[in-house]
Amino acid sequence: MNKQFTKNILSAAVKEENRKIRRTRLLVDLTCAMLAQSGFSLPEMLNLVAVVRKQVLIYFPGKENVFDLIYKPRFQRIIRERINSN
């Protein structure tokens, strides 16, 4: 392979990875806003988080531990605050 071809492939891969990261960030931020501002029941909130987790793992297969480390505590905090405020 020539260097330019390899560089183009890597550039495309980086762009795709960045797109997935932006979509994940947007999805998580919107979900957090929905959880914080809605009148969802606890089962509905947990289901919403499960759907988001599934989508994020489609973007990043095999990264369950990363999701659980980064996003799960954020969702749990919001859910706990919503449940305790009622």
Secondary structure, 3 states (H helix, E strand, C coil): CCHHHHHHHHHHHHHHHHHHHHHHHHHHHHHHHHHHHCCCCHHHHHHHHHHHHHHHHHHCCCCHHHHHHHCHHHHHHHHHHHHHHC
